[in-house]
Amino acid sequence: MWASVPRVKFFNGYEIPLIGLGTYLTKGEEGVKSIKEAIDIGYRHIDTAYRYGNEAEIGRAVRDKLAEGFVRREDLFITTKLWNSFHSPEHVEQAFHRSLVNLSLDYVDLYLMHMPMGLQFRGFQQENLISYDSAGKVLCSEVDFCDTWKAMEQLVRTGKVRSIGVSNFNCSQLERLLSVSSIQPATNQVECNPGFTQKALIEFCQKHNITVTAFSPMGRANRSDSSSQVTASILTDPNVTALGTKYGKSNAQIVLRYLIDIGTIPIPKPSNRAETLENIDIFDFRLTAAELALMDRFDNGKRAVPLKYYSHHRDYPFREDTGETDDGGGK
Ligand SMILES: NC(=O)c1ccc[n+]([C@@H]2O[C@H](COP(=O)([O-])OP(=O)(O)OC[C@H]3O[C@@H](n4cnc5c(N)ncnc54)[C@H](OP(=O)(O)O)[C@@H]3O)[C@@H](O)[C@H]2O)c1
């Protein structure tokens, strides 16, 4: 049994637990139950987003656990995200306020810009978060993510957000943001799994004291919304199973330990209680340099979540993947 999950410090002194609970697709009563179960098991870091439409469920589970006296608010770390269609500075505070009301909490630990790409605003209702033109293309906005960031900085000053960060930003976009920000991002939440290790981005972030949160750490294994099944194949790979045997761990645990050992904070989304238990039980071993090198070999440079439907956006962050030139993410 693990005593508690280790934490890492942000540049501003706040600490984030080294493993989080992903909640994309967590919904309804089952969702509330699974979050409460995860808190019982030892999870203290929960990742949600306005876009997931489940902040109310996360909030309910958290408040129930607080009311039981099982955890204290200060022991929990709750992340939510500003959706792309709320990038206009005049929408940022209202969007954040809606998240806070959904969660029914006094503050969030981390508020992320979900993507560097602004979309047309059509209202705050879930059904209006993405609009399309007659050809079925996502309708973009021209808002500069640096202006969005400045509005997010104001939220920190209200005390209702402890740290702010970004998600799906590439190096040049981060560089640009750093050049105008008065509060630097605490984290960049990006896809990171053995099939897509993001080594250059991790190095850049470490140099700038920005932590890296690893989303889709299991590469969305076996899910139909994954564009890469590399990580799924690792879950049955005999070399990884041999490592697991050495440490008394499953292949999934080896994957998560690898992500921690390369310097990220994974936020896997378990499908059941057994996976929830497994994914947090990774703090009693560490991979050797040779074992990390073995895991490195699975990287094929292919994302599980390439966000292709935004590829026409001026600020699409993944053009570097295909060798197309990146304009620096700005205007
Ligand atoms: N910022 C962003 O843009 C962004 C984007 C994507 C995700 N996220 C966040 O990151 C979280 C995680 O990413 P994700 O949901 O995309 O996918 P993920 O965590 O990579 O994959 C989830 C799948 O991994 C498998 N899995 C989990 N634990 C396992 C274990 N111990 N053993 C075997 N299989 C295991 C499950 O598959 P089975 O059902 O087959 O067991 C599950 O459906 C999300 O929930 C969300 O909070 C953020």
The ligand as a MOL file (V3000), in Angstrom:
LIG
                    3D

  0  0  0     0  0            999 V3000
M  V30 BEGIN CTAB
M  V30 COUNTS 48 52 0 0 0
M  V30 BEGIN ATOM
M  V30 1 N -5.4770 18.8560 -22.2530 0
M  V30 2 C -5.9690 18.1100 -23.2220 0
M  V30 3 O -6.1460 18.5590 -24.3690 0
M  V30 4 C -6.2890 16.6640 -22.9260 0
M  V30 5 C -6.4880 15.7760 -23.9960 0
M  V30 6 C -6.7370 14.4540 -23.6970 0
M  V30 7 C -6.7970 14.0220 -22.3730 0
M  V30 8 N -6.6420 14.9150 -21.3440 0 CHG=1
M  V30 9 C -6.7080 14.4830 -19.9270 0
M  V30 10 O -5.8700 13.3410 -19.7710 0
M  V30 11 C -6.6330 12.2620 -19.2490 0
M  V30 12 C -6.0980 10.9100 -19.7110 0
M  V30 13 O -6.0620 10.8150 -21.1150 0
M  V30 14 P -7.1100 9.9640 -21.9670 0
M  V30 15 O -8.3970 9.8380 -21.2270 0
M  V30 16 O -7.1110 10.5870 -23.3110 0 CHG=-1
M  V30 17 O -6.4710 8.5440 -22.1480 0
M  V30 18 P -5.4650 7.5520 -21.4040 0
M  V30 19 O -5.4350 7.7860 -19.9460 0
M  V30 20 O -4.2090 7.5590 -22.1740 0
M  V30 21 O -6.1770 6.1860 -21.7660 0
M  V30 22 C -7.3320 5.7260 -21.1170 0
M  V30 23 C -7.4140 4.2260 -21.3690 0
M  V30 24 O -6.2210 3.6050 -20.8820 0
M  V30 25 C -6.5030 2.3320 -20.4120 0
M  V30 26 N -5.9380 2.1600 -19.0810 0
M  V30 27 C -5.8860 3.0320 -18.0440 0
M  V30 28 N -5.2850 2.4770 -16.9830 0
M  V30 29 C -4.9510 1.2070 -17.3470 0
M  V30 30 C -4.3190 0.1260 -16.6920 0
M  V30 31 N -3.8730 0.2180 -15.4440 0
M  V30 32 N -4.1630 -1.0340 -17.3940 0
M  V30 33 C -4.5860 -1.1610 -18.6720 0
M  V30 34 N -5.1980 -0.1640 -19.3480 0
M  V30 35 C -5.3730 1.0040 -18.6810 0
M  V30 36 C -8.0210 2.1860 -20.3480 0
M  V30 37 O -8.3630 1.3410 -21.4250 0
M  V30 38 P -9.3580 0.0950 -21.2420 0
M  V30 39 O -10.7240 0.6990 -21.2330 0
M  V30 40 O -9.0710 -0.7430 -22.4510 0
M  V30 41 O -9.0040 -0.5920 -19.9580 0
M  V30 42 C -8.5390 3.5820 -20.5890 0
M  V30 43 O -9.7300 3.6180 -21.3610 0
M  V30 44 C -8.0540 12.5640 -19.7350 0
M  V30 45 O -9.0190 11.7790 -19.0790 0
M  V30 46 C -8.1080 14.0480 -19.4850 0
M  V30 47 O -8.3160 14.3180 -18.1200 0
M  V30 48 C -6.3510 16.2270 -21.6220 0
M  V30 END ATOM
M  V30 BEGIN BOND
M  V30 1 1 1 2
M  V30 2 2 2 3
M  V30 3 1 2 4
M  V30 4 1 4 5
M  V30 5 2 4 48
M  V30 6 2 5 6
M  V30 7 1 6 7
M  V30 8 2 7 8
M  V30 9 1 8 9
M  V30 10 1 8 48
M  V30 11 1 9 10
M  V30 12 1 9 46
M  V30 13 1 10 11
M  V30 14 1 11 12
M  V30 15 1 11 44
M  V30 16 1 12 13
M  V30 17 1 13 14
M  V30 18 2 14 15
M  V30 19 1 14 16
M  V30 20 1 14 17
M  V30 21 1 17 18
M  V30 22 2 18 19
M  V30 23 1 18 20
M  V30 24 1 18 21
M  V30 25 1 21 22
M  V30 26 1 22 23
M  V30 27 1 23 24
M  V30 28 1 23 42
M  V30 29 1 24 25
M  V30 30 1 25 26
M  V30 31 1 25 36
M  V30 32 1 26 27
M  V30 33 1 26 35
M  V30 34 2 27 28
M  V30 35 1 28 29
M  V30 36 1 29 30
M  V30 37 2 29 35
M  V30 38 1 30 31
M  V30 39 2 30 32
M  V30 40 1 32 33
M  V30 41 2 33 34
M  V30 42 1 34 35
M  V30 43 1 36 37
M  V30 44 1 36 42
M  V30 45 1 37 38
M  V30 46 2 38 39
M  V30 47 1 38 40
M  V30 48 1 38 41
M  V30 49 1 42 43
M  V30 50 1 44 45
M  V30 51 1 44 46
M  V30 52 1 46 47
M  V30 END BOND
M  V30 END CTAB
M  END
